[in-house]
């Protein structure tokens, strides 16, 4: 999965891009302030472990991600 696709999916799920620093987008949840994630935007596919870690941080399952996409 490309990083930009993941950022779009998270934005559909009540996250927003708070800021970017270098090639990393920092996302925060609109209502649950404890949830945050950093997505590396390097223009290539995300590593499986990186994607899994981001999903754990955002409390989204793989099935939910597939529905959002």
VMD Tcl script that builds the backbone (N, CA, C; Angstrom):
set m [mol new atoms 207]
animate dup $m
set s [atomselect $m all]
$s set {name element resname resid chain x y z} {
  {N N UNK 1 A 0.845 -1.172 0.000}
  {CA C UNK 1 A 0.000 0.000 0.000}
  {C C UNK 1 A 0.891 1.236 0.000}
  {N N UNK 2 A 0.524 2.204 -0.809}
  {CA C UNK 2 A 1.278 3.454 -0.859}
  {C C UNK 2 A 0.898 4.340 0.322}
  {N N UNK 3 A 1.815 5.161 0.748}
  {CA C UNK 3 A 1.605 6.004 1.922}
  {C C UNK 3 A 0.490 7.023 1.689}
  {N N UNK 4 A 0.413 7.593 0.492}
  {CA C UNK 4 A -0.632 8.584 0.225}
  {C C UNK 4 A -2.016 7.958 0.295}
  {N N UNK 5 A -2.155 6.697 -0.135}
  {CA C UNK 5 A -3.436 5.996 -0.025}
  {C C UNK 5 A -3.802 5.777 1.441}
  {N N UNK 6 A -2.804 5.451 2.257}
  {CA C UNK 6 A -3.057 5.259 3.685}
  {C C UNK 6 A -3.471 6.569 4.346}
  {N N UNK 7 A -2.824 7.663 4.005}
  {CA C UNK 7 A -3.177 8.962 4.578}
  {C C UNK 7 A -4.614 9.321 4.196}
  {N N UNK 8 A -4.998 9.088 2.941}
  {CA C UNK 8 A -6.378 9.363 2.510}
  {C C UNK 8 A -7.374 8.516 3.290}
  {N N UNK 9 A -7.044 7.240 3.485}
  {CA C UNK 9 A -7.939 6.352 4.228}
  {C C UNK 9 A -8.074 6.797 5.684}
  {N N UNK 10 A -6.979 7.205 6.295}
  {CA C UNK 10 A -7.044 7.663 7.684}
  {C C UNK 10 A -7.830 8.970 7.784}
  {N N UNK 11 A -7.707 9.828 6.797}
  {CA C UNK 11 A -8.475 11.083 6.815}
  {C C UNK 11 A -9.971 10.817 6.695}
  {N N UNK 12 A -10.347 9.762 6.010}
  {CA C UNK 12 A -11.766 9.368 5.942}
  {C C UNK 12 A -12.247 8.791 7.268}
  {N N UNK 13 A -11.315 8.433 8.127}
  {CA C UNK 13 A -11.658 7.818 9.411}
  {C C UNK 13 A -11.365 8.774 10.562}
  {N N UNK 14 A -11.686 10.047 10.404}
  {CA C UNK 14 A -11.607 11.085 11.437}
  {C C UNK 14 A -10.191 11.470 11.855}
  {N N UNK 15 A -9.207 11.218 11.013}
  {CA C UNK 15 A -7.868 11.723 11.272}
  {C C UNK 15 A -7.632 12.938 10.383}
  {N N UNK 16 A -6.678 13.755 10.747}
  {CA C UNK 16 A -6.288 14.880 9.901}
  {C C UNK 16 A -4.781 15.054 9.995}
  {N N UNK 17 A -4.221 15.613 8.937}
  {CA C UNK 17 A -2.775 15.849 8.904}
  {C C UNK 17 A -2.499 17.096 9.723}
  {N N UNK 18 A -1.861 16.918 10.870}
  {CA C UNK 18 A -1.540 18.035 11.753}
  {C C UNK 18 A -0.407 18.860 11.155}
  {N N UNK 19 A 0.646 18.174 10.740}
  {CA C UNK 19 A 1.746 18.848 10.068}
  {C C UNK 19 A 2.621 17.804 9.387}
  {N N UNK 20 A 3.497 18.280 8.544}
  {CA C UNK 20 A 4.483 17.399 7.933}
  {C C UNK 20 A 5.869 17.916 8.293}
  {N N UNK 21 A 6.762 16.987 8.477}
  {CA C UNK 21 A 8.138 17.352 8.790}
  {C C UNK 21 A 9.021 16.473 7.924}
  {N N UNK 22 A 9.673 17.100 6.970}
  {CA C UNK 22 A 10.452 16.322 6.014}
  {C C UNK 22 A 9.517 15.517 5.143}
  {N N UNK 23 A 9.682 14.211 5.133}
  {CA C UNK 23 A 8.822 13.352 4.329}
  {C C UNK 23 A 7.901 12.504 5.199}
  {N N UNK 24 A 7.541 13.011 6.378}
  {CA C UNK 24 A 6.661 12.293 7.283}
  {C C UNK 24 A 5.439 13.152 7.608}
  {N N UNK 25 A 4.259 12.558 7.476}
  {CA C UNK 25 A 3.016 13.243 7.807}
  {C C UNK 25 A 2.603 12.831 9.223}
  {N N UNK 26 A 2.319 13.801 10.055}
  {CA C UNK 26 A 1.886 13.560 11.426}
  {C C UNK 26 A 0.373 13.734 11.473}
  {N N UNK 27 A -0.332 12.646 11.787}
  {CA C UNK 27 A -1.784 12.666 11.801}
  {C C UNK 27 A -2.303 12.577 13.222}
  {N N UNK 28 A -3.361 13.305 13.491}
  {CA C UNK 28 A -4.039 13.264 14.787}
  {C C UNK 28 A -5.498 12.938 14.566}
  {N N UNK 29 A -6.135 12.335 15.573}
  {CA C UNK 29 A -7.563 12.029 15.510}
  {C C UNK 29 A -8.349 13.253 15.952}
  {N N UNK 30 A -9.491 13.490 15.324}
  {CA C UNK 30 A -10.281 14.682 15.625}
  {C C UNK 30 A -10.866 14.654 17.031}
  {N N UNK 31 A -11.284 13.471 17.501}
  {CA C UNK 31 A -11.987 13.389 18.775}
  {C C UNK 31 A -11.186 12.683 19.866}
  {N N UNK 32 A -10.450 11.661 19.508}
  {CA C UNK 32 A -9.635 10.915 20.469}
  {C C UNK 32 A -8.219 11.478 20.430}
  {N N UNK 33 A -7.937 12.401 21.310}
  {CA C UNK 33 A -6.675 13.141 21.244}
  {C C UNK 33 A -5.446 12.284 21.550}
  {N N UNK 34 A -5.623 11.113 22.142}
  {CA C UNK 34 A -4.475 10.254 22.448}
  {C C UNK 34 A -3.998 9.481 21.220}
  {N N UNK 35 A -4.799 9.460 20.147}
  {CA C UNK 35 A -4.427 8.700 18.961}
  {C C UNK 35 A -3.690 9.585 17.969}
  {N N UNK 36 A -2.499 9.142 17.606}
  {CA C UNK 36 A -1.687 9.861 16.631}
  {C C UNK 36 A -0.856 8.841 15.869}
  {N N UNK 37 A -0.446 9.226 14.675}
  {CA C UNK 37 A 0.374 8.333 13.863}
  {C C UNK 37 A 1.289 9.168 12.985}
  {N N UNK 38 A 2.421 8.604 12.658}
  {CA C UNK 38 A 3.379 9.240 11.751}
  {C C UNK 38 A 3.516 8.317 10.547}
  {N N UNK 39 A 3.209 8.855 9.366}
  {CA C UNK 39 A 3.256 8.065 8.137}
  {C C UNK 39 A 4.412 8.574 7.276}
  {N N UNK 40 A 5.380 7.711 6.965}
  {CA C UNK 40 A 6.471 8.125 6.088}
  {C C UNK 40 A 5.986 8.180 4.637}
  {N N UNK 41 A 6.155 9.321 3.996}
  {CA C UNK 41 A 5.723 9.481 2.609}
  {C C UNK 41 A 6.979 9.544 1.753}
  {N N UNK 42 A 7.400 8.376 1.280}
  {CA C UNK 42 A 8.625 8.283 0.506}
  {C C UNK 42 A 8.351 7.933 -0.945}
  {N N UNK 43 A 7.074 7.835 -1.335}
  {CA C UNK 43 A 6.727 7.575 -2.723}
  {C C UNK 43 A 6.743 6.124 -3.137}
  {N N UNK 44 A 7.007 5.226 -2.208}
  {CA C UNK 44 A 7.005 3.810 -2.545}
  {C C UNK 44 A 6.094 3.070 -1.565}
  {N N UNK 45 A 6.006 1.786 -1.750}
  {CA C UNK 45 A 5.142 0.973 -0.902}
  {C C UNK 45 A 5.649 0.972 0.543}
  {N N UNK 46 A 4.696 0.973 1.482}
  {CA C UNK 46 A 5.059 0.874 2.891}
  {C C UNK 46 A 5.444 -0.568 3.210}
  {N N UNK 47 A 6.396 -0.719 4.073}
  {CA C UNK 47 A 6.779 -2.056 4.531}
  {C C UNK 47 A 5.624 -2.639 5.348}
  {N N UNK 48 A 5.415 -3.954 5.288}
  {CA C UNK 48 A 4.299 -4.564 6.022}
  {C C UNK 48 A 4.332 -4.260 7.527}
  {N N UNK 49 A 5.511 -4.294 8.120}
  {CA C UNK 49 A 5.631 -4.022 9.557}
  {C C UNK 49 A 5.273 -2.566 9.864}
  {N N UNK 50 A 5.656 -1.647 8.988}
  {CA C UNK 50 A 5.325 -0.235 9.178}
  {C C UNK 50 A 3.822 -0.036 9.112}
  {N N UNK 51 A 3.179 -0.655 8.127}
  {CA C UNK 51 A 1.726 -0.548 7.995}
  {C C UNK 51 A 1.026 -1.132 9.220}
  {N N UNK 52 A 1.500 -2.282 9.682}
  {CA C UNK 52 A 0.900 -2.918 10.860}
  {C C UNK 52 A 1.040 -2.028 12.094}
  {N N UNK 53 A 2.196 -1.401 12.271}
  {CA C UNK 53 A 2.428 -0.520 13.411}
  {C C UNK 53 A 1.509 0.701 13.359}
  {N N UNK 54 A 1.334 1.271 12.171}
  {CA C UNK 54 A 0.448 2.427 12.033}
  {C C UNK 54 A -0.992 2.038 12.347}
  {N N UNK 55 A -1.416 0.855 11.898}
  {CA C UNK 55 A -2.775 0.394 12.194}
  {C C UNK 55 A -2.971 0.163 13.694}
  {N N UNK 56 A -1.957 -0.329 14.369}
  {CA C UNK 56 A -2.051 -0.514 15.830}
  {C C UNK 56 A -2.155 0.838 16.522}
  {N N UNK 57 A -1.358 1.816 16.089}
  {CA C UNK 57 A -1.386 3.140 16.703}
  {C C UNK 57 A -2.740 3.817 16.513}
  {N N UNK 58 A -3.372 3.583 15.363}
  {CA C UNK 58 A -4.645 4.245 15.062}
  {C C UNK 58 A -5.849 3.406 15.469}
  {N N UNK 59 A -5.602 2.230 16.027}
  {CA C UNK 59 A -6.656 1.328 16.492}
  {C C UNK 59 A -7.621 0.950 15.369}
  {N N UNK 60 A -7.069 0.668 14.193}
  {CA C UNK 60 A -7.846 0.248 13.035}
  {C C UNK 60 A -7.390 -1.157 12.648}
  {N N UNK 61 A -8.344 -2.040 12.395}
  {CA C UNK 61 A -7.993 -3.398 11.979}
  {C C UNK 61 A -7.805 -3.429 10.467}
  {N N UNK 62 A -7.249 -4.518 9.990}
  {CA C UNK 62 A -7.023 -4.690 8.565}
  {C C UNK 62 A -8.361 -4.722 7.819}
  {N N UNK 63 A -9.371 -5.365 8.410}
  {CA C UNK 63 A -10.691 -5.443 7.788}
  {C C UNK 63 A -11.318 -4.046 7.674}
  {N N UNK 64 A -11.180 -3.236 8.711}
  {CA C UNK 64 A -11.712 -1.865 8.665}
  {C C UNK 64 A -11.010 -1.046 7.586}
  {N N UNK 65 A -9.696 -1.240 7.463}
  {CA C UNK 65 A -8.935 -0.517 6.446}
  {C C UNK 65 A -9.411 -0.883 5.048}
  {N N UNK 66 A -9.683 -2.171 4.825}
  {CA C UNK 66 A -10.175 -2.612 3.525}
  {C C UNK 66 A -11.527 -1.986 3.215}
  {N N UNK 67 A -12.391 -1.837 4.234}
  {CA C UNK 67 A -13.697 -1.215 4.020}
  {C C UNK 67 A -13.552 0.271 3.690}
  {N N UNK 68 A -12.613 0.944 4.333}
  {CA C UNK 68 A -12.406 2.379 4.115}
  {C C UNK 68 A -11.903 2.623 2.697}
  {N N UNK 69 A -11.028 1.732 2.223}
  {CA C UNK 69 A -10.471 1.907 0.879}
  {C C UNK 69 A -11.545 1.632 -0.139}
}
mol reanalyze $m
mol bondsrecalc $m
mol representation Tube
mol addrep $m
